[in-house]
Amino acid sequence: MAITILTAIIAYVATAIDYLVILIILFSQTSKKGQLKYIVIGQYLGTAIIFVVSLLAALGTIFIPQQWVVGLLGLLPIYLGIRVWLKGGEETEESDILSLLSSGRFNHLFLTITFIVLASSADDFAIYVPYFTTLNVNEIPVVIIVFLIMVGVLCYISYQLASIKYIAEKVEKYEQGLVPIVFIGLGIYIMLENGVFEVLF
């Protein structure tokens, strides 16, 4: 049992680091309790989808597309980054980062967060699928519980870091330039890591 819990924690931490910067930026923008809730819901929903798909793939019941196909999801953070960059300069209420992310094609903030988590998931599948093949029926519920707890821990740590005055001030000062760079950079990184450009070119 202890080994199962430890390996589940390691597996989650190995894949969750990517989300830390994004969550810090998003939590630093939250002035409403509702927005905070949607960020957490989106993180949970995205992680749950990845978990279920990986588990089904490990059981051989579904097929995960080639890694470069999953890597195409990197286009989403690039799109969001460009959207924030183009509209961020407008001196209106719409220039609020969370308002921009929760408007348009993805009109609910939790959906945007969910899709960002899924866009970063190619590496997750590469770790989770072989990991889940090593689990027996009794270990799977334990891993599910550990993952649920770890998502909460990740969100809590990100929120606490975002609440640090120095970090919050820096994000607020540079948010119009920082957010597009982080999102576009994340999208390009996802596509590079998954060989999208190699296939395309």
N, C-alpha and C positions, 0 to 999 in steps of 0.2 A: 504493500500500500504506500509506504513512504517513498519508495523508488518511483512508483507510478506518478505520485504527486510532484516529485522533484523533476522528473523528465518532462511532465506536462508544463511546469513553470518554465523550464529551459526552452522548450519548443515555442511557447508563446512569446517569451522575451526576445528570442532570436528573430521573430517575425514582426514584433510590435514596435521596434525602435523607429521604423520608418514613419510611424504615425505621430511620434512625440512632438516634433517641430510644428506640424500642421495643427495638432490639438492645442499647443501653447498659443499659436497665433489666433486660432478661433476662440479659445476661452478668454483671451485678452480683450476680445471685442464684445463679450457678453455683458450687457447692462440689464438684460431682462431674464427673469427666471425661466421663462418659456424657451428662450434661445438656448440656454444651458441644457435644458431637458432634451431638446432636439439633437444637440450635438452628441450627447450620451446615447440616446436612442439609435442614432445613425451608426455610431461605433459598434454598439451591440448587434444591430441588425446585420451590418456588413460582416462582422466576425462570425455570426451564426450561419450566414449563407456560405462563407468559406469553409467553415467547419463541416457543415452537412455535405457540401459538394465533395470535399476531400475524403470524408468518411465513406460516401457512396462509391467514390472512385477506388478507394482502398479495398472495398468489398467486391469490386468488379462489376457493379451494377450500372455505372455510367462511365462515359469516356470523357476525359478532359482534353480540349483541343491542344494542338501544339503550342509550345510556350510563346512563340511569336504572335499567335492569334490572341492569346490572353494579353500580351504586351500592348496590343492596339488600344486597350482601355486607357493607356497613358495619354491618349488624345483628350480625354475628359479633363484632367487637371490643366492641360495646356489651354483648352478652350476656356475654362474658368479663369485662368490667369490672364489671358488676353482680354476677357470680358471685364475683369476688374481693372486692368490697365487702361482700357479705352474709356470706361465710364468713371473711373476713379477721380479723374481731374475735374469732373463737373461739380460745381459748388451747389449741390442740392442734397436733400436727405438721402437720395439714391446712392450717393457716394459711400454710404456706410457699407463696410465689407460684407457683413452678414446679410444685409438687405440685397446686395448684388448676388450673393451666392444662393439666396433662397428665392430669387425671382427668375422669370424667363422659363426656360425649358424644364428646369427642376424647381417647381414652385413651392416646395417644402424643404426646409433646411435639412431635416433628417435624411431625405432622399439624396441630397447632394453629398452629405457626409458618407452615407452608405456607398454611393458610387465611387467616392474617393478611396474608401477602404478596399472596394473590389478592384479598383484600378491598380492598387498596390499589391494585389494578391498573388501574382505569378510566383514570386519567391515563396509565398506561404504554401502554395500547393506542392512545391518541390520539397518542402520539409514535412508538411502534414501527411501527405499521402503515404510515403514510406513509413512514417512514424505510426500511423493508424494501423498499418498492416501488422505491427508487432503487438497490438493490444488484443486482449481477449474480451469476451462479452461483459465480464464483471468490471473490467478496468475502464470501459468506455464512459459509464456514468460518472466515474471519479474525474476523468479528464474533462468532461463537460462542465462539471462544477468548478474545477480549477480554472478553466478558461473564463467562465462567467465572472469569477472573483477577480481574475487578472485584468479583465477589461475594465472593471470598476477601479482597480488599483491604478491602471494606466491613466484613466480619466482623472482620478483624484490627484495623482502626481502632476499631470499636465496642468490642471486647474490651479494647484498650489504654486507651481512655477510661474504661471501666468499672473498670479496675484502678487508676486514679488514686485515691489514698486519700481525698481530699476528696470526689470524686464518689461513691465507694462508700459513704462514711459518710453522706452526705446521702440517697442512695437508700435505704440501710438504715434510716435514721431515719424517713423519711417514706413508706416503701414502701406501707403499708396505705392511705394516702390518695392517694399519687401514682399508683400503678398503675391504680386504677379511673378516675381523672380522665383519664389519658393514653389509656386504651383507649376509654372512652366518648367522650371528645373526638375521638379518631381516627375512630370510627364515625360520629359526627354530621357531622364534616368531610367524610368520604367521601360521605355521603348528600347533603349540601348542595352539594358541588362537582359532583355528577352529576345534580342537578335532581330528586332523588327526592321531596322535599317539595313541589316545584312540581307534580309529576304527581299526588301523593296528595291535595293540598289545592287 
